[in-house]
Amino acid sequence: MNFNFRNFFPFLAWFKLITKDTIKADLIAGLTGAVIVLPQGVAFATIAGLPPEYGLYTAMVTPIIAALFGSSLHLVSGPTTAISIVVFSAISHHAEPGTTEFVSLTLTLTFLAGVYQLAFGLARLGAMVNFVSHTVVIGFTAGAAILIASSQLKHITGIFIPKGESFFHTLIDLYQGVGNTNFYLVTIGLATLITTILIKKFLPKLPNLLIGMIVGSVLALYFKEFTSEIKLVGEIPAHLPPLSMPSFSLETIKMLAPEAFAVALLGLIEAVSISRAVATKSNQRINSNQEFIGQGMSNIFGSFMSSYAGSGSFTRSGLNYASGAKTPLSAIFAAIILMAIVLLIAPLMAYLPIAAMAGVILVVAYNLIDFHHIRETLSFSMEESAVLITTFLATLFLELEFAIYLGVLLSLVLFLSKTSTPSIPTLSLDNVETSGKRKLINIEEKPLKQCPQLKIIRIDMSVYFGSVSHIQKRIATIVENERINHILIVASGINFIDLAGTEALISENNSLVKNGGGLYFVGLKAPVYEFSAKSHFIERIGRANFFDSKSQAIASIYKRLEREICATCPAQIFHECHSQ
């Protein structure tokens, strides 16, 4: 095996793209990203139940490592909404949010999630994300958005809600406590929210979240003379991410391993989905395995630098591309600029009211809901709609980790249900051939005569353990209903055959041979033919039953048909019929 430095240091591949022009473009994009992530980092840490500075630490460390070891030119990693709420859900069962123990367990969770992700990447399991339906991600994200919004209403209304309440009980508490609403807090929250939305709509180039927070802070300063219930975020330490140490006790690892797996899985789905979405615009090819490694490395390294679990951010990645970023250096610049900003203005966060932060989080939560795809899914697909609604409801009313597993399981079930019933159209010839070319057409597209002794079908998907039952039923229907025992399978659509598939086809062939017929194959792809030979499938069926061309197949099979039936056949679709 040849040693390739790029396999271990993928940043060497994009270093050669760096020029003066790209550095300038990346610096501008990085500055924009730093301004955007400042309020987001504080908001996401709040959602995760962590002190606000941990969101900023994550936005400083995670993007650098993920940029160096990932494959996307534009993906920006860091704290995200969905990951934050899963972290809160996982750790709040074991420790009080905001405490030293909560932070310690979160760092351990982050480390374990990173180990899972790195292991998946090294094991080349990047393709597994392909089996998770995008509908699952939409349903989970929409559910998470509503959970996030409901968790912030207590900060905007001033209604007391015990920590750790479920979504259903939170709604009950809000309803019962509506008489205790603090309208000063409501005004601060709504003013922040409305300002954020208006700036986004009319002045999209300005940092709307940051401006919204400033407006909320000014209102809080004015209202503090009228109410004593305005709580502030508190001063954020003006220093770079300090060193930290996850807990490596066996008991803690056992306790957090299941939750860490859910965090790892969600993080990978987010990162790869977002990087692919951006790559479609930038015409870049994404290496899923390398993205797994990049996310794993960033979380492992981050757990030792006071960072909690991060992933790819759709908002910041999309903005990064739209701002003209050329290389992952833009994400690194954003992290470095954020460090400088925090050192300068961190003390000002002490004046930020929690109600204003809640207003910003409501905007973030609303933007998570993909209304366009939800409408499309509910309008056009019953199966996808069922997956969407199930994942959404599971996210609201069940444990978030279970909702993630359920969504992935539903994706696999949906995939298997589709691949287990491959399309098997019947084919026939358009007319009597004179040129020797055999053009087979699906009889559903055009009604054509068929040979009463030879059935020609095409299998449009792989033959594996999940689809063999459907294929066997199709063959049995042909034999029982049409009394045809010679079946030619056009195999150009078969990408692979597994051992269960070969055994099933051999069994069907044996039954047909007993009735004087057989199974025949034409157009097997080279890899499928190679496997068929190695597994003795070709030998057990008979080499004489495999053909390279349709003309060769029909000419050979025609010799095995009963001449008495051919003599009175009204179809006469093969030129061999006329020659006879």
N, C-alpha and C positions, 0 to 999 in steps of 0.2 A: 504494500500500500504506500503510495507516495504521500509524504508529509506536505500538507498545504497550510501555510500560516493563516490564510484567510478563513479556514474552518474554525480556527481558535480566536482569531482577531479580525472579525468581519469588518471593522472600521477601516482596515487597510484598503478595502475595495472602494470606499467612497472618499478616502483621503485624496486620491488622485484627481477627484472632481473639483477640489478646492482651488479657487483663483481669487484675485482681488475683487472681481465682480460678485462672485458667490458669497464671499465673506461679508461684503456690504449688504447684500440682500438678506443673508442669514442674520445679520446684526439687527436690521430693522424688524424682521419677523420676530427675533428673540425679544426685543424691547416690547413689542406689542403683546407677546405671550406672557412676559413677566408682569405687565400691568393687569392683564386679565386674571392670572392665576393668584394674584395677591388676595383679593376678596374670596375667590373660590376656595383657596387653601384653608382659610379661616372657617368658612362655611362648612366645608366637608369634614374638617376635624370636629366641629360641633356636632354634626350628624353622627359621627363615629363614637361620640361620647368621650373624646380626648380633649385636652387643653388645646386652644387655638394654634399655638406655635407648632404643634406636631403636623398639622396640615401644611404649613410653610416648609418645615424640614423635609417632608416627603416631596414637595414640589421642587426642592433644591437638589436632592440626592438622586431620586429615582429616574428623572429624565436623562441625567448624564450617563448612568450605567446602561439604561435601556437603549439610548442612542448609540452607544459604542458597541453593544453586543447584539442589537436587533438587525433587521434587514430592511425596514422601511426608511425611506428618505424623509418622510414628513410626520411620522407618528410621534406624538408627544405624550409621554407617560407621566404619571403622578397620581395624586389623590383623585378619586372619582366618586360620584354620588352612590352608584349601586354598590361598589365595594365598601364604601363607608358604612352604609346601612347594614350590610351583611356582617361587617366587623362588630358593629354595635350589638347586633342580634346575637352573635356568637359569644362575645365576652361578657355581656351584661348578665348572663346566667351565672357567671362565676365570680364577678367582682362589681363593686359600685362604680359607675361611670365617673371618670375624672380623677379617680384615686391613683396612687402609685402602683397598687396591685393591678388595676385595670390596664395601666400603661405597660407594665411588665408582661402581662399575659398577651396584650396586643402585639408586642414586639416578637414574642415567641410564635404567635399565630402567623405573623408575617414571615418569619424565618422558615417555618414549616411549609407555608404556601410556596415560598420560593424554591425550596428543595423539591417539592412535587413538580413544579413547573420546569425546573432544570432537568429533572429526571425524565419527564415527558419529552423534552427537546432532544436530550442525548439518545433517547430510545427511538427517535424519529417518529413520534406519534402526532406530528403536526396535522396530518390528514384527518385526525378524529374530529376536528372542529367542523369539517365538511358535513358531518352527520348530525350536527345540531342545527335544527331549523331556525332561520332568522325570526320566525314567528314566536319561538320560545323567548328569544331575547327581547322582542317587542312586548310580549305579555308580562315577562318578569319586570322589565324596566318600568312599564306603566303602573304595575302594582307597587313597585318600590317608590315611585314618584308620589303615589297617594299616601303611602305610609310616612314618607318624609314630610309631606304637607301636614298630615294630621298630627305628627309629633311636634310641629312648630306652632300650632295654633294656641297652645297654652302660653307661649311666650308673647304672642300678639294680643291675646285676650286677657291674660292675667288670671285665668281660671286654673285652680290647682288640679293637677292630674298626677297621681302617684307614678313613680318611675317604673318602667317595665310593663306598663299596661298594654294589653293587646289592642289591635285596631278597633275591634267591636266595643271593648270597654272604654277606650278613649272617646269614642263617639258618645257613649252614654254619659260619661263624666262631663263632656262639653255641654251636652243638652241640659243636664241637671244643674250645672254651674253657670248657665247663661246670665243669671241675675247678678253675678259677681264680676261681670265684664268691666275691665278698666279701659275706658274710652280714650285715655291719653296714650296707652300702649297701642290700641287699635289704630289711632291716628298716626303714630310713628311708623308702625308696620305698613299701613296702607300707603302713606306718603313715600316710603322707601320703594315699595312695590311699583306704584304708579310712575314714580320718577324713572325707575329702571326701565320700565316698558316704553315710556315716551322717548327716552334718550336712544334706546335701541331702534325705535321706529323712525325718528326724525333726524337723529345725529348718530348713525350707526358706527362711525369711526371713533367715537369717544368711548371710554371705558364705563359702560352703563352701570355695572354693578358697583364700581367704586364711587361713582357720583351718587348713586342711590344711598349708599352707606353714609356719605357725607351729609346729605339732606336729612336723613334720619338722626344723625348725631346732633345736628344743629337744632332740630326740633326737640330732642331730648334735653338739651341744655336749657331751652326755653321752658319746657314743661316741668322741670325738676322742682320748681317753686310751688307747683300745684299738686304734686303727688310724690310719694316716697317709694313707689313700687317700681320705678325705672331702674332695672338692673343693667350693669355694664359688663362687657366682655372681660375687662381687666387688662392690665399692661402685659404685653408680650415681651419676653426677654430679647434684647437687641444683640443677639450673637448668632454665630453659625451653628449648624447642627452639632450637638455634643455627642461624644461616644456613648454607646449604650450596650447593654448585654442582655440578650434574651435568656429566659430560664431554660436550662437543659435538664431539669429533673425529669426522671422517667415518668413520674406521676403526671406532671404538667403536659408532657408530650402526648401521653396516652389520652389525656382529657381533651386536648385541642386538635388532635390529628384528624378526626372526622370533619370538624368545622374548617380546618385549614384546607382540606381537600376541596370543599365547596368554594372557598375563596379562590383557590388556585384555578379551579375550573372556570368560574365566572370571569376571573381576570384574563385568562387565555382567550375565552370566547370574545370578550370585549376587545382585546388588543388586536387579535387577528381580523375580526370583523371590521373594525375601524380602519386598520392599515390597508385592508383590501378595498374598502370603500374609497379611500383617498387615492389608492394606487390606480383605480379605474380612470381617475381624472388625470393623473400624472403619467400614465402609461408605464408604470413600473411593475415588475414581477416580484411578488412577495414570497419569501421562504418561510413557511409556517413554522418549521422546526427551529429556524434561527430566531424567530420571534418568541417562541417558547423559551429558548435559552436566554434571550435578552430580558424577558420579564422575570424569569427565575433569578438571574444574576442580580437584577435591580432590587428585588425584594430581599434576597439573602444579604446583600451588601447594606441595603437600607436598614435592616433590623439592627445593625451594629452602629447606625448613625441616627438614631432617634426617629426613624421613619416608619410609618405603618404601611400596610399593603396598598400597592398602587397598581394601576393598569393604564391602558391607552385611553386618552380622553378624546371623545368625539369633537367637543367644542374647540378645544385647544389645537387638536390636530387639523381640523378643518380650517381654523383661523390661520394656522401656521402655513398651510398651503396657499390660502387666499392672500396672505401677506407677502408672498413671493419667495418663500424659503426654497433653497436649492439642495441643501444637504442636512444631515442630522445635527450639524454644528449649530443650527438655529435653536434646537431644544437645549443644547448645552449653554448657549448664550443666554437663553431665557432664565435658566437656573442661576447662572452667575449674576445676571442683572438683578434677579429677585433677592439674592444674598445682599447686594449693595443697598437695595431699597429697604429691606428689613432692618439693616443696621442703622439706616437714617430715620425711618418713620415708625418703627415698631412701638415706641412709647405712646404715639398718638392713638393706637388701638384701645388704650385704656378708656377713651371717651366714647367708644362705640357701644350703643345700647343693644342688648340682646334682642329687643323687639325689631330693630332695624336689620339685624342679622337674620332674624326669622323671615322678614319680608324678602330679603335677597334669596334665601333658601327656597321660598315659595316660587319665585321666578325660575330658579334652577330646576325645581321639581316639575313645574309646568312644561319646561322645554324638553324634559325627558320623554314626555308622552308623544309618540309618533302617530298623530291622528290620521295622517294620510294613509299609512300602511295598515292601520287598524281598520279604516273604512274599506280599503281594497280587500283585505282578508275576509271581513265579514260579508262582503258583497259577492265574492267570486268563489270561495272555497269552503265547503262544509267541514272538511277534515281539518284544514288549517284553522278554521274558526274554533273548532272544538279544542285544539291544542292551545290557541291563544287564550280562550276563556278559562280553561282549566289551569293554565300556568298563572294567569292573572289572579284568579280566586285563591289558588294555593299560596301565592305570595302575600295576599292580604290576611288570610285566616290561618295559615299553617306556619311552621318554622321556616325561615328563609332558606336555610341549608336544604331542607327537604324539598322546598319549591324548586330549587335549582336542579336537584337530582331528578325530581318528577319531570321537569321540563326536558332534560336530556333524555330520560327514558321515553317520554312521549315522542321525541324526535326520532329515536331509534325505531320505535314501534311504527311510526308513520313511514319511515324509510323502508322498513322490512315489508310493510303491507303493500307498498307500491312496487317493490322489486319482486315480491312473492307472486304477483299476478301479471307476468309479462304479457305484452300484446303478442298474439299468435295469429296473424292474418293468413287467410288462404290465398294462394297465388295461382294464376293461370296465364296462358299465352294470349296475346291480343288477337292474333290471327294465325293462319297457317304460315309457317316460316318458309321462305324460299332462299334467303341469303345465308342460312346456317346460324344466324344470331338468335339467341333465345332471350326475348324480353318478357320477363314475368311481371304481371301487374296485380295489385291487390283487387280482389273481386268486389270489395266494398266501394272502391272508387269507380269501378266500371263493371257492369254485369257481363260476365264472360262464360262461355261453355267450359266444362271441366271434364277431365278424363275420368271415366267411371271406375278405373282400376288403380290409378296413381293419384294420390293426394299430395299436393305441394304446399307446404306451410313454411312460414318464416318465424323464427323465435327472435324477438327484438330485445332481449335482455339476457343476462347471464343465467346459466343453469347451475343452481346451487341448492343447498338443503332447504332453503326457504321457498324456492319456486318449483321444485320437482313435483309436488302434489298437483299444482295447477297444470303443469305440462302433461303429466300422466292422465289427468282427467280429459284434457283436450284430445290426446291420442285415443283414449278409450271411447270417447264420443264418436270419433271418426270411424273406428272399427265397428262399434255397435249400431250406430244409426245409419251409416253410409255403406257398411259392408266392404270397406276398402282395407286391404292388408299391406299394400305397398305405400309407404309414406316417405317422401323426400323432404328433408329439412334444409332450408336455405340458412346457413349458419353464419352469414356475414355480420349479423347483429349480436352474436354471442362473444362477450369479452373474456369470459373465463368459465370453466366447468370445474366443480369440485368433485371429490370422491363420491359424495352422496348423489350428485348429478349423474356421474358415469354409471353408478350401480343401477339407478332408476332407468336410464336409457337402455342399458344392457338387458334389464328385465323386460322392458317393453319390446325390444327387438326379439328376444327369445319367444315371446308370446306370438308375435307376428310371423316368425319363421315357422312355428307349428301350424299356422294357417296358410302356409305357402307364400308368405310375403317377407317383409323386412323393413328395417329403418335404414335410410340412406342420408348421407351428409354431403353438402357441397359448399365450398367457400369458407372453410374453417380458417380463422386467422392463425398466423404462424405460432404465436405463443400458446394458443389453445391446442393446436395440432401437436406441438411439442409435449405439452402436459398429457394429452390423450395418448401419445405414444408411450411415454414413461409410465403411465398408470395402467398400461395394457388394455386401455379402452378400445383402441383401434383393432388390436389383435383379437379381442373377444367379440367384437361386432363383426369383424371380417374386413380385411383391407379392400376387398372388391366393392365394399359399400361406401367408400370415400372417394370423392371426385374433386377435381380442380376447377371444372367448368360446368355450367348448366347443360350445355350441349352434350358433353361427354356423359353426364349423369343420366339424362333422358334417353340417350341412345343405348346405354347399357341396361337401364331398368326396363326399357321397352321390350327387350328380348325375353324378359322374365314374365311378361304379361300373358294372359290366356288369349290365344288367337281366335277362338270362337267368339269371344266377346268383342274383340277388335273388329271382326268381320262385319258385325251388325251395329257397331258403335255410331251414333248419330253425331258425336262431337268432332272426331277426326281432327284434333287440335295440333298434333305433331306431324312433321313432314314424313316421319317414319310410317305413320298410318297410311299415307297416300302411296308411299313406296311399296308397302305391303299389298 
